[in-house]
Amino acid sequence: MSQLVRTRNKSSAGRSEYGVGRTRRVVDVVVVVLLSVVVVPIVALVAVGILLTDGRPVFFRQSRVGENGVRFTLYKLRTMRVVASGPEVTAAADVRITRLGAVLRRTAIDELPQLWHVLRGQMTLVGPRPESDALASRYPESCRPILLARPGLTGPAQLYYREKSAVAPPNWSDVEAYYLQVLVPLRVTADQEYLRRPTLGRTLHYLLLTALFVTGLADVQRSVGSQTASE
């Protein structure tokens, strides 16, 4: 990871080829400002629900790899029990997920605090998943350039390969190895296809798909199926 974690004042040699242009940035700010009227009350209500059903803390925070490898602290509404340890990858049936957390994850409400990161320019609306330090350090070499892109609140990989895909088949005993060796290359390919041509139309397309997913009107998750291989 040392070659990825750089400060912004260092050589441009380590910078992402997938920069966020002016149009995407304007869309980011406008959408976040418009959504804030609805989002702030929802986050406040859910925060009370978390306190009443599972106690503190309300927010989950973790160091993530941001644009050009610069780390930032990401905030989400907590959906899992506070435990000492566990795998970095979370599948849909993970026993650590609380009852309320399962609803929040299915509707992506737990992600709403990340709109603050979008407003600050640490994230963008559509882009790759903001990866944790622990998983990013184990990415296949060919997939690491995606870690330099500005991470997104949603995106093709985050829509196509969600928690259902994270369930490793019986011939995989290590869920993290399955994620890194099988899912990450698929996710990176999906994200790169968008990032090579992040037009306004395509950006709005993924935002619409996300809205349909959140409201339960569409589910575009893809089955990994025969693409998996045994360890």
ROVEX-550574 format. One line per 2 residues: number of its first residue (from 1); their letters; for each residue x, z, y of C-alpha. Coordinates in steps of 0.25 Angstrom, whole numbers, plus 5000, padded with zeros to 4 digits. Layout:
N
NUM> A> X:Z:Y | ...
//
This chain:
231
1> MS> 5000:5000:5000 | 5012:5002:5009
3> QL> 5012:4987:5012 | 4997:4988:5016
5> VR> 4997:5000:5024 | 5002:4996:5038
7> TR> 4999:5000:5052 | 4994:4990:5062
9> NK> 5006:4989:5070 | 5015:4984:5059
11> SS> 5018:4969:5055 | 5006:4960:5053
13> AG> 5012:4956:5040 | 5004:4966:5033
15> RS> 4991:4963:5040 | 4978:4957:5034
17> EY> 4975:4942:5034 | 4961:4946:5035
19> GV> 4959:4951:5049 | 4946:4954:5055
21> GR> 4942:4944:5066 | 4935:4946:5079
23> TR> 4921:4942:5073 | 4922:4951:5062
25> RV> 4926:4963:5071 | 4914:4960:5080
27> VD> 4905:4960:5068 | 4911:4973:5063
29> VV> 4908:4980:5077 | 4894:4974:5079
31> VV> 4889:4977:5065 | 4895:4992:5065
33> VL> 4889:4995:5079 | 4875:4989:5075
35> LS> 4875:4997:5062 | 4880:5010:5068
37> VV> 4865:5013:5073 | 4861:5013:5058
39> VV> 4873:5018:5051 | 4876:5030:5059
41> PI> 4863:5037:5055 | 4864:5032:5041
43> VA> 4878:5038:5039 | 4873:5051:5046
45> LV> 4862:5052:5036 | 4870:5049:5024
47> AV> 4881:5059:5028 | 4870:5070:5028
49> GI> 4866:5066:5014 | 4880:5067:5009
51> LL> 4881:5081:5015 | 4868:5085:5009
53> TD> 4871:5079:4995 | 4886:5080:4993
55> GR> 4892:5088:5004 | 4904:5085:5012
57> PV> 4912:5076:5015 | 4902:5065:5020
59> FF> 4912:5055:5022 | 4922:5049:5012
61> RQ> 4935:5045:5019 | 4947:5038:5013
63> SR> 4960:5031:5018 | 4958:5016:5016
65> VG> 4966:5003:5018 | 4962:4996:5031
67> EN> 4966:4983:5038 | 4981:4980:5037
69> GV> 4983:4991:5027 | 4980:5002:5038
71> RF> 4973:5014:5032 | 4960:5020:5038
73> TL> 4951:5032:5034 | 4938:5026:5028
75> YK> 4925:5034:5029 | 4913:5032:5020
77> LR> 4901:5041:5017 | 4905:5049:5005
79> TM> 4898:5045:4992 | 4906:5052:4982
81> RV> 4908:5066:4977 | 4921:5073:4982
83> VA> 4930:5073:4970 | 4945:5076:4969
85> SG> 4948:5062:4963 | 4943:5049:4957
87> PE> 4945:5034:4957 | 4946:5027:4970
89> VT> 4936:5016:4965 | 4922:5020:4965
91> AA> 4912:5014:4955 | 4897:5014:4956
93> AD> 4895:5025:4945 | 4907:5034:4951
95> VR> 4903:5048:4948 | 4909:5053:4961
97> IT> 4898:5045:4969 | 4887:5055:4974
99> RL> 4872:5051:4973 | 4871:5048:4988
101> GA> 4884:5041:4987 | 4879:5031:4977
103> VL> 4868:5027:4987 | 4878:5027:4998
105> RR> 4888:5018:4990 | 4877:5009:4985
107> TA> 4872:5006:4999 | 4886:5007:5006
109> ID> 4881:5017:5016 | 4893:5025:5012
111> EL> 4901:5014:5019 | 4894:5015:5033
113> PQ> 4905:5024:5039 | 4914:5013:5038
115> LW> 4907:5006:5049 | 4916:5015:5058
117> HV> 4928:5009:5052 | 4923:4995:5055
119> LR> 4920:4999:5069 | 4934:5004:5071
121> GQ> 4940:4991:5065 | 4946:4998:5052
123> MT> 4936:4990:5044 | 4927:4978:5045
125> LV> 4913:4975:5040 | 4917:4965:5030
127> GP> 4930:4966:5022 | 4937:4972:5010
129> RP> 4935:4986:5005 | 4943:4997:5013
131> ES> 4952:5001:5001 | 4957:5015:4998
133> DA> 4972:5017:4999 | 4973:5021:4984
135> LA> 4966:5008:4979 | 4973:4999:4990
137> SR> 4987:5004:4985 | 4983:4998:4971
139> YP> 4978:4985:4975 | 4983:4973:4968
141> ES> 4994:4966:4976 | 4986:4953:4978
143> CR> 4974:4961:4984 | 4981:4970:4994
145> PI> 4980:4960:5006 | 4965:4963:5006
147> LL> 4969:4978:5010 | 4974:4973:5023
149> AR> 4961:4967:5028 | 4951:4976:5036
151> PG> 4942:4983:5026 | 4927:4980:5027
153> LT> 4915:4989:5026 | 4909:4978:5016
155> GP> 4914:4965:5011 | 4913:4955:4999
157> AQ> 4921:4964:4990 | 4914:4976:4994
159> LY> 4900:4969:4991 | 4904:4962:4978
161> YR> 4913:4973:4971 | 4907:4986:4974
163> EK> 4906:4999:4965 | 4899:4991:4954
165> SA> 4911:4983:4952 | 4920:4995:4952
167> VA> 4915:4999:4938 | 4926:4996:4929
169> PP> 4923:4990:4916 | 4925:4998:4903
171> NW> 4939:4991:4901 | 4944:4997:4914
173> SD> 4947:5012:4914 | 4953:5013:4928
175> VE> 4942:5010:4938 | 4953:5009:4949
177> AY> 4961:4999:4942 | 4948:4991:4939
179> YL> 4945:4991:4954 | 4960:4987:4958
181> QV> 4962:4976:4947 | 4949:4970:4946
183> LV> 4940:4973:4958 | 4950:4973:4969
185> PL> 4954:4958:4967 | 4940:4954:4966
187> RV> 4937:4962:4979 | 4949:4956:4986
189> TA> 4945:4942:4983 | 4931:4944:4988
191> DQ> 4936:4950:5001 | 4946:4940:5004
193> EY> 4936:4929:5002 | 4929:4935:5014
195> LR> 4941:4939:5022 | 4947:4925:5022
197> RP> 4934:4920:5029 | 4927:4932:5036
199> TL> 4918:4924:5044 | 4906:4930:5052
201> GR> 4896:4924:5042 | 4903:4929:5030
203> TL> 4905:4943:5036 | 4890:4944:5039
205> HY> 4887:4939:5025 | 4894:4951:5019
207> LL> 4888:4960:5029 | 4874:4955:5025
209> LT> 4878:4957:5010 | 4882:4971:5013
211> AL> 4869:4974:5020 | 4861:4968:5008
213> FV> 4869:4976:4998 | 4867:4989:5006
215> TG> 4852:4987:5007 | 4852:4984:4992
217> LA> 4847:4969:4994 | 4860:4963:4988
219> DV> 4871:4967:4978 | 4882:4957:4978
221> QR> 4892:4965:4969 | 4899:4956:4959
223> SV> 4902:4960:4944 | 4917:4960:4941
225> GS> 4913:4956:4926 | 4923:4948:4919
227> QT> 4933:4949:4930 | 4937:4963:4925
229> AS> 4949:4964:4915 | 4953:4976:4907
231> E> 4965:4984:4911
//
